[in-house]
Amino acid sequence: MIFVAVAMTAVTTFAQSYDYVVSLKTEGLKGPVRLVNHRQVDSSTSGWKGCTVVKPTLMYAEVWIFAKDGLLQEYIYSEKNCCLSSVHTYDKRGRLKQIKCNDTEIRFSYKGKRLKESKRIVYDRRLRNDTTQYNFKYQGNVVTIDCIRNGEYEFGISSVETYENGLLMMWDRYDDRILYIRNEQGQLLKELTYWVDCGYDDNDEWYRKPTDSLEYCYEYTYTDRGDLAEKREMGMRSGEVYITSYTYLEYDAYGNWTRRRVKYTNNLGEEARLRDEIRQIYYYE
């Protein structure tokens, strides 16, 4: 869970060398940012109760701590009955070397400028350590990734293709294929997930056949400032549509938003949900 939370943006863009680097650039932050304190609250739960003001319900809180070079050093996520954190370390060349998050450790090794291998180790006192290893092989803009778990081959991701700027174009995974459509600025406009028919045939031979069956479609739009304005999630089989829209209310002197309103709607007849998000941003000055 913490790995997904920490690397959410970087995994979405699969930035440059597939090393899950999170930085001011990947988060769209401007200026010499040192720390971001981000909170989402349910403002509908606030109000007066007698002579006392009731505070809005906290949905979740995040703290991002960046080094002077703009790379993420530490991340903390908390919500009700849950608190997770991770620490990121880098080598002398600024490449991600290690992520430590609670009982999980992720290690990265390189060959030249490219990521060669990543290992995800889960420590459990009751069980032996669970180690998942990913090996990366490059051929132009196509990367082959093999997954090995506890020394045994699990599966291969046969086709990972990138744009010339290193951002992900296509991710051919185990049983699905994801296409990423971007604009000239590199912003993600569409994310299309196709189902892939795979399994063992009557001769016990593994087969994998990409299909034209579109499972999910995600569409993104942005404001004139480049901030995310709307995310639309569509289930192509179910017909369900979920829309998250953002209204920006305040910005600081560097042009980073400090307050916005989030609206969640869908086509299932459910009542719209409103949330307020506040960011306190501190800078190196």
Secondary structure by P-SEA (a helix, b strand, c coil): caaaaaacccccccccccccccccccccccccccccbbbbbccccccccccccccccccbbbbbbbcccccccbbbbbccccccbbbbbbcccccccccccccbbbbbbbccccccbbbbbbbbccccbbbbbbbbbbcccbbbbbbbccccccccccbbbbcccccccccccccbbbbbbbcccccccbbbbbbbbbccccccbbbbbbcccccbbbbbbbcccccccbbbbbcccccbbbbbbbbbcccccccccccbbbbbbccccccbbbbbbbbbccccc
